[in-house]
Amino acid sequence: MKHESGNISINTENIFPIIKKWLYSEKDIFIRELVSNASDAISKMKKLDAMGEAELPEDNKFEIKVIVNKNDKTIKVIDNGLGMTAEEVKKYINQIAFSGAVDFLEKYKDKSDDGQIIGHFGLGFYSAFMVSQRVQIDTLSYQKDAAAVRWVSDGGTEFEMSDSDRNERGTTITLYLADDSLEFADEYTMRKTLEKYFAFLPYELYLEDAAKAEEKKEETKEADDKAEAEPKKPEPLNDTKPLWLKNPRDCTDEEYKQFYTKVFHDFNEPLFWIHLNMDYPFNLKGILYFPKLKHEFETMEGQIKLYYNQVFVADNIKEVIPEFLLLLKGVLDCPDLPLNVSRSFLQNDGYVNKISTHITKKVADKLTSLFENERENYNKYWDDINPFVKYGCIREEKFYDRVKDILIFKSTKGGYTTLKEYLENNKDNHENKVFYVSDENQQAQYIKLFNENGMEAVILTNMIDNHFMSLLESKVTGLQFNRIDADISSSMKQENTGIPEDDVKYLENLFKETVNDEKLKIQVESLKNETIPAVVLLSEQSRRMQEMSKMFGGMDMGHMFPKEQTLVLNSSNKLVKALIDLKEKDERKEDVKLVSEHIYDLAMMSHQTLEPDAMAKFIQRSNEILMKVL
């Protein structure tokens, strides 16, 4: 062809600064765009061959090469796809408004129902100018008698076209790197970038370091031993057939575990997984893993990788993946996503909501299947998966509706119970009330009281449980959650064993004076357990208000939500009886004061951790009491 030059046809003034600073969120995206375009070119070639509109040699092997050369400051992206003619270069490169893939699909839409060609990214090629001061295309079309074409631009709106010396079908894009982007000519940097985006590209992808190859060549020439070692066969960087493309029936547990380790570098085996494999009404494939958690805070460290035709798009795109699923780990490949030119952001589309809804349904179905068919395993998994399930219920009403009957609670009686089972088993002791434990060690005395009286509480120790309880209370009519230290059940009290009113008054005045708190509520009860002198109760409403105040940036809001604590004295206990017996003996006042202080501190210690000053006094007083015993 004759040498030709001109201006790129664009409808946006000064598009290159826009590409560099706005269109693409990360600098390394240029390599994703260029290699994706190479993959598209091969997909088109395969399609034409399948439809009989092109003929490939029998030994044809599709592949993509990326060659870095830090000496020349260049990167080459080479494919053996269908290539372009001079007219196609003019149309698809010089006229930015067109998209080659869209045009290709339009032409062949009646001959194929395969929508695997990426058709949403007309500007992808121009991301090359994010890192380049000059870009060169050498391309040869598959069409018979086509001539190879070279296109060159220095990053402005001007270009030059001429004949190329390329003699094989396909395209080579050469980037002459700008000084601020030379790191991409480094083999290690490029390898990490290619592995990030193309670990599962459908065509074999190879990386070569031309500078290193030149150095080795020189070393070989200078070596005394002239015998050349057989060159090592290059290995592709990618797995062209990832596990998610296989039929779930053909996958083994070991394959799922190996894939999980490979993708997420997590050597703890996942608990279980969901293999999504859907072709209608949209194309969606992927695997979602439920990881085993090392600690509760790890629940916020999930990772869902989104792919588009096996090309990585981004992690944790909330428009596609329901927010609560971001606590999991997994891969999703959805070729039908309506992406915009940057391949990183979703266009607003009702279709995306359908995908999100479908994923939510599949997760709920998996959990329900486990509950109904593998209840023992479901119970084992619960400690790890319950923060995720609860968060899902809070964030997604549809998810709650699907899993509400399979929500389970760990019981102080051992084992696990559903809400329905708990309410049925405990209706004689308390109607529509659920007692719970938030700290098994701190509340051990209260648990003991419950166990002795044949009562049951559930264990709710996660940070999310306060919100989860509020959700259930809003969903189930009349339901009320009470912490185990919020109330004394009537089944714990002895009947008809009250003490005279003047003794009650004496105990109230004694402990208010001892604790030096006029607002402290004193309650005298005769408990069945005679070994406990006193317990402290904190109303459920007061406790929730206190904890809510902590959530607001740790502000001191105690004056707004005062603690409604009640000291319950057990009149069946020998120590409490002894205090009553000594009420008239002035010579024993100091002993009475000492014991009453100790009873209060012991009750507080089973309710919450003592403040440092109170703990110091408790230890000093304990020593004093021991001395009196001796």
Stockholm file with secondary structure:
# STOCKHOLM 1.0

chainA/1-630         MKHESGNISINTENIFPIIKKWLYSEKDIFIRELVSNASDAISKMKKLDAMGEAELPEDNKFEIKVIVNKNDKTIKVIDNGLGMTAEEVKKYINQIAFSGAVDFLEKYKDKSDDGQIIGHFGLGFYSAFMVSQRVQIDTLSYQKDAAAVRWVSDGGTEFEMSDSDRNERGTTITLYLADDSLEFADEYTMRKTLEKYFAFLPYELYLEDAAKAEEKKEETKEADDKAEAEPKKPEPLNDTKPLWLKNPRDCTDEEYKQFYTKVFHDFNEPLFWIHLNMDYPFNLKGILYFPKLKHEFETMEGQIKLYYNQVFVADNIKEVIPEFLLLLKGVLDCPDLPLNVSRSFLQNDGYVNKISTHITKKVADKLTSLFENERENYNKYWDDINPFVKYGCIREEKFYDRVKDILIFKSTKGGYTTLKEYLENNKDNHENKVFYVSDENQQAQYIKLFNENGMEAVILTNMIDNHFMSLLESKVTGLQFNRIDADISSSMKQENTGIPEDDVKYLENLFKETVNDEKLKIQVESLKNETIPAVVLLSEQSRRMQEMSKMFGGMDMGHMFPKEQTLVLNSSNKLVKALIDLKEKDERKEDVKLVSEHIYDLAMMSHQTLEPDAMAKFIQRSNEILMKVL
#=GR chainA/1-630 SS CCCEEEECBCSSTTHHHHIIIIICSSTTHHHHHHHHHHHHHHHHHHHHHHTTSSCCCTTCCCEEEEEEETTTTEEEEEECSCCCCHHHHIIIIIBTTCCHHHHHHHHHTTTCCCCCSCCSCTTGGGGGGGTEEEEEEEEECSSTTCCCEEEEECSSSEEEEEECCCCSSEEEEEEEECGGGGGGGSHHHHHHHHHHHHTTCSSEEEEEEHHHHHHHHHHHHHCSCCCCCCCCCCCCSSCSSCGGGSCGGGCCHHHHHHHHHHHHCCCSCCSEEEEEEECSSSCEEEEEEECCCSSGGGGGCCEEEEEETTEEEEECCTTTSCGGGGGSEEEEECTTCCBCTTSSSBCCCHHHHHHHHHHHHHHHHHHHHHHHHCHHHHHHHHHHHHHHHHHHHHHCHHHHHHHGGGCEEEETTSSEEEHHHHHHHTTTTCTTEEEEESCTTTTHHHHHHHHHTTCCCEECCSTTHHHHHHHHHHHSTTCEEEETTSCCCGGGBCSSCCCCHHHHHHHHHHHHHHHTCTTCEEEEECBSCCSCCEEEEECHHHHHHHHHHHHTTTCCCTTTSCCCEEEEEETTSHHHHHHHHTTTCGGGHHHHHHHHHHHHHHHHHTTSCCCHHHHHHHHHHHHHHHHHHC
#=GC SS_cons         CCCEEEECBCSSTTHHHHIIIIICSSTTHHHHHHHHHHHHHHHHHHHHHHTTSSCCCTTCCCEEEEEEETTTTEEEEEECSCCCCHHHHIIIIIBTTCCHHHHHHHHHTTTCCCCCSCCSCTTGGGGGGGTEEEEEEEEECSSTTCCCEEEEECSSSEEEEEECCCCSSEEEEEEEECGGGGGGGSHHHHHHHHHHHHTTCSSEEEEEEHHHHHHHHHHHHHCSCCCCCCCCCCCCSSCSSCGGGSCGGGCCHHHHHHHHHHHHCCCSCCSEEEEEEECSSSCEEEEEEECCCSSGGGGGCCEEEEEETTEEEEECCTTTSCGGGGGSEEEEECTTCCBCTTSSSBCCCHHHHHHHHHHHHHHHHHHHHHHHHCHHHHHHHHHHHHHHHHHHHHHCHHHHHHHGGGCEEEETTSSEEEHHHHHHHTTTTCTTEEEEESCTTTTHHHHHHHHHTTCCCEECCSTTHHHHHHHHHHHSTTCEEEETTSCCCGGGBCSSCCCCHHHHHHHHHHHHHHHTCTTCEEEEECBSCCSCCEEEEECHHHHHHHHHHHHTTTCCCTTTSCCCEEEEEETTSHHHHHHHHTTTCGGGHHHHHHHHHHHHHHHHHTTSCCCHHHHHHHHHHHHHHHHHHC
//
